[in-house]
Amino acid sequence: MPTLSVEQTVGGVACVDGDRVLVAVAAGSVYSGIWVVRTSAWERAQDFDGTLDVVTGTIVLVESGAGSTQFWTVKTTGVILPGTTSISIEPLPPESVDAGVSWSAIYSIFDGVLTAHATMAAAATNIGSDRCTVVVRDDTTMAASATFPSTAVLEVQNNARITTTGYTLTVNGRFVAPRSQCFAGAGTVTFGSGTVAAVLPEWFGAIGDDSTDNTTAIQAAANAAGIVGVLDFGPGTFRLSTVTKTMTGGRLTQGFALRGAGRNVTTLKQTGSPTELVKFTSSSPTTGHASAQLVIERMTLQGITGGPTAYGLTLESVADVVVRH
């Protein structure tokens, strides 16, 4: 097992800062899992550091070095807490892996067997109503719209992106992805009720670097969060012009939350044009309330000072609204 610190050679590969390394101990170890190489102490990978990330049967593909082009699986049963639970990780037997999986960007896991799929639409069709996990492990471009059933878990792994331009991706089952970009292009992503606790703007390419114009990314996230009802920002300063949330039929049916990681930890900052940062409006302004059952919390809205039109938030037809730090 590597020392879990500094850049070093692991399995014949010279690993440098940012590389990902699988530590697989068949007998079980609290150190088993995916680690990110650093120049000092290594860090646990964000997609392998929580009880929702790691369960019995979680699959990892090693792409280079010892055990390369081989799939490994978590054998430990019960609730798994990385860093506390002794986790056993073993290679999958060859008979459990479809011949195309090693090169495919998309594969599914059903009853311990891995199957490759050529496209997102093919995966959605091929799995039928199986209770399985569909894994997107590399960049893929949609060539047709795809709808994943409530019986399937859709997992987008670290650094993989789904380009949706011209098509619609509908997710009706649980969705799993790290807080980084996993969607690209000018298509549509729709999440069904109960698929995620919140939609993350970072999934759509939002970057809190106080420089990038995130208007398009945040608008796409807001559109995707219609049924889920929660838009959750991580730390950072997110530049944008105006993002509009339009309530169809006059009002929200289940409320909407716009939240960050803390006051002055998450900031929405105007790009320069003196307009609102966020606008809640209605497709039927005479029906109900556009801004009803609305919560805005744990963030700072930074508009432009020095002018009467320099505002940061527009709420139309207000009812049951909470704004707090």
N, C-alpha and C positions, 0 to 999 in steps of 0.2 A: 504494500500500500504506500502511495506517495506521502510525503511529509505534510502536505496541505499548506505549504507556504513557499513563497518565492517562485520565480520561473525555473523550470527544471525539465528534464527529459522523462517522459512517462510512456511506457510501452513502445519505446523506439522513436517517439515523436518529441521534438523540442517544443515545449509548450511555453507560450509567452502570455503577457498580460491580456486578459479578455477571452482566452481560449476556454473551452468547456471540457471537463474531464469527468468520466464516469468512474467512481470508486465502487466496485462490485465485490462484496464479500459474501460468498455462499453461506458461510456459517453464521452470518449475521453480525452487524456492527452498527453502532450509533453514527459512524462516519460514512456509511454507505450512502450513495446518492450522486447527484450531479454537482460539481463544484466549478466555480469560475476562478481561473488562475489570476493571481495578483502578484505584484512585486514584493509584497509582505505576506500577511495572512490571506489565505484563499477565502472566498465567500461562497455560501450556498447559492445555487442558481435559483432565481425567483420562481421558476416553474417547477421546482422540486424542493420547496421549503415549507410546505404546509399540509395539513391533513386532507385538504381538497385536491392537492396536487398528486399525492402519493397514496395509492390504494393497492390492494392485492390485484396483480395482473397488469399494473402499469408497465408499459413497454418503452424501452430506450434502444435506439440504434447507434452503435459505435461506428463511425465513418472512417477512422484512420487509426493506425497503431495496432497494438495487440488486441485481438478480438474484433478487428475491423470488419465492416459489412456484415456484422452479426447483431441479432436482436437479443436483448437481455430483458428479463422480466422480474418484477418484485414478487417474491413468494410469501412474504410475511402476511399473516392474516390479522384481522381485527383492525382497530383504529391505529393509524400510523402517524406519529409525530416526529418528523425529521429532527435529529439532534438529541432526541430522548429515547425513541424506540430503536431497538436493535433490528436493522432491516437486512433481510436476506435477498440478494440479487443474483440470479443465475441465468445462463444463456438458454434461449429457447431451442428446443430440438429442431433440426432441419425440417422434419415432416410437418411441423406446425406453421411453416412459412411458405406462402405462395411464391412461385419462382420469380415473379416480377416485382416483389416488394422491395428488394434491395435498391432498385433504381427509381421506383415510383415516388412521386411527391405526395401521393394520397394513398392511404391504406386503411382498412378497417380491421377491427379485432372482434371476433365473435367466437365464443366457446373455445378460447385458447388458440384459434387459428387466425393467421394474418393473411389478408387478401388485398392485392393491388387494384387500384382503380385509375383509369386514364384521365378522367375529368371529375369535377365536382358534381355535375349532373349525372354522370354514370354512377358515381358513388351513391348518390341519393336514391337512384333507381334500383341499383343492385342490392342494397341492404334491405329493401322492403320494410317490414315492420320488426326486423330483428332488434333485440336489445343489445346493441353493440356500441363500440367507440370508433368514430372515424377520425383519423389523425392526418392533419396537413403538416408535413415536416419540411416542405420546401416551397418556393414560390410557385404559384399556379395561376393561370389566367382562365377565367370562365368563358366558355363558348356557348353557353345556354343557361337559362335560369335554373335554379336548383332549390328544392324544398326538402329539408331534413325533418323526419318525423319526431314526435315526442319521445319515442323509444330509443333514439340515438343520441349519444354524446358527441358533440363536435369539438375537437381539440386542435387548436392552432399552436404549433410549437414555436419556441423562441426563434426570431429572425425569419420566419416564414410569412409570406404575404399572399392574400387572395385578391387578385385584380378583378373587379366586378363590372368594369365598363360596359354599359349597354344592357346589363342583365340584373336580375334580382336574386339575392340569396336570402332564403327564408329559413330561420332556425326555430324549430318548435320544441327541441330538446335542450338539455343542459349545454351551455357553451363555456369552454375553458380556454383562456389565453393569458399570457403575461401582460403587464402594463407597458406595452410597446406596440408599434404599428403592426397590424395584421390584416388590414384592409387597404386597398389602393384603387384608384380609378373612380370614374363618375357613374358607378352603378348604384344600386339600392340594397341596403342590408336591413332586414326586418327581424326583430326578436319577438318571439311569442311570450305570453305570460309565464313567469316562473323559470325562464331559461337562464337568466342572470340576475344577480341582486342589483346590479347597476350597469349602465353602459359607460365605458371609459373613452373620453375623447382621444386619448393616446392610441387607442385601437385604430383610429382613422387618420393618424399621422400628426396629431397635435403635439407641439414641442414647447415646453415651458422655458425657453431660453431668452426671453425678453427681446427677441429679434424677429423670429419667424412669424409671418402673417398666418394665423391659424383659422381664419374665418371659414374657409371651405371645409376644413376638417371638423371643426366644432359644429358647424351647421349639419354636416352628415351625421355626426353623433347624436345631435338633438333630434333629428328626424328618426333615427333608428331607435331612440329611447321612448317612442310614443306610447307603447303598451307597457314597457317596463316601468316608466315613470320616474327614473332616477338617472341623473347625469353626474358622474363623480370624477372630479379632477384630482390628480396627484399634485405634489409640490411643484412650484415653479411660477414664472410670470408668463402668462399666455397672451400674446398680442392678438387682437382681432378688431374688426370694424363692427358690423352689426349682425348678430345672430337672432333670428326670429323663430319663435315657437308659436305656431298657429293652432288654436284649439278648434277642431272640426265640430260643427254643430253648436257652437256657442260656449261650451265650457268643458272642463276636464271631468272625466267620469270617475277617476280614482286618485287624482292629485298628481303633483309633479314636484320633484326635489332637485335643486341645483346646489351641489355641495362641493367643498374642497377639503384640503388637508389641515386647514387652520387659518386664522386671521394672519395676514402678511406671510403666510406659508404658501398659500395659493392666491395668486392675483390675476384677475382679468383686466387687461390694460388696453386702452384705446390705441389704435395704430396711428392716429393723427387727425382723422376726420371728426368734426364735432357732432357726432350722432350717438345714439344709445349703444351700449355694449350688448345688452340683451333686451329683447322686446317680446312681451307676451301679448298676443293679439287674438282675434277671433274671426272665423270664417262667416259667422252670423252675429254681427255686433249688437243686434237688438234681442238676442236670445241668450239668457243665462249670463254667465260671467267668464270672461277670457282668463282672468287671473284669480282662479278659485282653487282652494286646497293646495296652495303653493308654498313651498319652503325654500328659502335661499339661506345657506348657512356655511360657516367655516371658510370664508373667503373674503378677499378685498376686491371691490370694484373700483378701478382707478380710471376715471374719465379725464377730460381735459379741462383745466381751470382757465378762468379769465374771460368767459363769455356766457351769455344767457342761454345758448343752445348746448352748452357743455354738460351733458348729463350722461349717466351711466346705465340707468335702468328705466324702462317704460312698462308700466302695468296698466292695462286697459280693463275697465269694468271690474273693480277689485272686490273680492269677498274671500275671507278666510286665508289671509296671506301672512306668513311669518318671515321676517328678515332678521337674521342674527349672526353675530360673529362666532 
